[in-house]
Amino acid sequence: MRPVSLPNKLSLFVSCAGGVEPLLEEELKRFLPPGVRSKVEPLRGGCGVVGSLEDAMQINLESRLAQRVLIELIEGPYRHEDDLYALARRVDWRDWITPRETLRVDTIAQRSPLKSLNFTTLRIKDAICDQLREHTGERPSVDTHSPDLPVLLHVGPERAAIYVDTSGEPLFKRGWRVDKGDAPLKETLAAAMLAAAGWRGDSALHDPCCGSGTIPIEAALIACDSAPGLTRRFAFERQIPFSTPAMKTTWAAMTQAARARIHAPAVPIYASDVAFRMVDFARRNAERAGVAAYIQFNGGDALERPAPQLPDGMPGSILMNPPYGERIEVRGKAAMSRDAQGSEELDGGDDFFPRLAAHWKRQYTGNPAGWTAWMLSPDMKLPSKMRLKESRRVPMWNGPIECRLFRFDLVKGSARKVTEGDAPA
């Protein structure tokens, strides 16, 4: 094998969803080695890290919030596509790929003057293939589905950077979610909700709109201290710098240590959904994730299920991503309205949230240790609809939808003066 000539310290970019950058910074500093923690810098859309190949592997294995782990190979100014071709030719691609392997190039542009991103992508691919053909007489093939070497070009108004993607499939694909419902919540967003709520397995957790189980499964993995990357594969496992005997030994030791620290949760986790089909999906996903024994699944409407009975002195947290217009229709009790004769008929589910608040006040205010509810919603007026006063709101994005994660502290009575028509405490 040809010796690889990479620097000891690499510029890594760990991408995440918008608004998650501070949470990602805190997470990276929690598990990276002490000498690397001071070199974690929050940036737009992620965090920069000055680290090593070993650090890139560890982030892929351990981060619940990251979307991808990228290694910057080169950066520089450009004016047109030929400049980008020359920039890519300055990288020694023999350190990363042989003609027997495959590649794919993707391009992301922000206010770029270039006319065609497809042509730009083609020029980077040509630079890699031309260089390898000059050195070896052969060129690698393109694989758009599962390449050995995913390459990312980022072009701004005047400067461009070329990265190697060490993750491959985005990191929200943990490997356990096969059964999906409508508008499934990404695992990384569920983890971000838990992180924003400060939940680390120290209080009971309940998701009354669990869908395919993303939130309770992520919570169980956190409570078990199970690394999110243990059940999937990564692109770096097929890349030259990570293929030396020493790196393979290091990776094996990392995964073995991660498996050895898994333990049973210290708190109960509950999940329910109005659709019994979704409860079955969630249970099967939990089985694949290895945490089915730690989650109590139930069917039932969020407006009717009583609060779980918790051990004395244990606080509880409700964490939910309820259905809303851009995602999915409201179902169950909230989709019904009662006419003057007492019969029920379908409506748009507009009264789901005030009914939910009333249900919380009846069912969740009796625990002496208290319940705290966290709800993700794109409706900035949600607290007024629920006739509750939020104690915190955290900006988050659910894909293209701008949302807020609202916190409600559930205590007897209401945080606002109860008026006629308000839900009773």
Phi, psi and omega in degrees: 000136180293134179300139179267134183246070178256149176294157179293325179249127183247153174270110179259145170237119181256107186275155178206173177291153179301135181091348183266355186307314179297324178292321178295318178302313180298318181296313182298319180290343180282326185242348178285158179301152183307321182291344182262335186301323180288351182252022174262124184231123177290133179231175177290122178083011179161201179228140171271141180224129170267108187208198186242177174300321178298322178294322178298318178296316183295321178295317177302320183286319194258336188284128175269344188254339184287151175261320179209156173243113185249143173252121179283125180266322183198153180214145180181175180282160176205160174232329178211182188297327180296327176295323179289323175300314180294323179298316180293328180291341180284348176274136174275095186289348176294342175287345189238334188207150173245165178298343180279352183253175186243159178220166171213139178245131174238150182235134173241131183236140173229109180054040180276142178280355183294144184275324185227113177288331177297317179293321177300314178300318179298322181293322177293317177299318179297320180298317180295312183292321180296317181297315181293324178295322179296324183275327189240347184083359179226166179229150178285162177265164177262133174232111185278350185258309183219070183286153173290326182231096172280125181246137180239128174255127175246121180243127175257199181297324184226341185235155181226155177222145179243131184236154164258131178270115180273350185272320187082245174298144180304149189290348176290344176276090185286335181108353183253340184271104176253316179276123184232152173254201176283139176049058181293145178279132178293145181299323180293326177289320175301317178295324178293322176298316179295320179293317179296328178282354181071023183272121180228033179082025183248006174212158176297151181230140178222128173243104183277357176230061196284344182056231180275010168095015188299312183295308181295327179291316176300320179297318180295322178295322176295313182295332177274351187058042179263122182298135184293340183266008185290337186253022180217173177249164183230155179297326185297338180295344179248008184261144190305311184299335182265002188261005178287157177304321181295317181290323178296321178295318179298316180296318178298321179293321178299311183291324178295318178295323179294320178292324184292335185270355181296137180215166179290146178296154178265356183227154177281150179232130184238146179212138178212162178206149180292334180263114181296331176300319179290326177297320176296317177302313183298319181296319180293321176297319179296324177297317179294327179281350179082018184235013183300327181291345186255001181237131176265108181265141177216153169267159177141155181287137178299338181274355186234336183291132178290161178295140176299145176275119185258156173301151181304133176083000181265123175286162179232150178234128170264128177228122186211149174242084188289162177294141174214166194313315183289343188254305192196152179290144172290140180232174176079209186302325183290345180270006181245146171233156184249126180276183185296332180276357177095357179278153182258141177220159182291141169225190185279003179076020183292339183265011181301314188287316175296325177294321179297317179299318179296320179296317178301316182296328179282322193256334192246008182257005182267350181283118181302328180281345173092152171243143174238131181252134175238127184227131178267129182205147174276354183272109181291344179260016182305314181303320180292326177294326181275351184058039176233154176259121178285148176261350178195150172220129184244122178294136176210156177246127172259089189063235180275000186263121176283126185231175169229141171263107183268139174251132175235127176268116187271109179229164179298140184084190182240151177287348176241161177295127182286126178246173180301129181096345178288155176293137180288151177285000000 
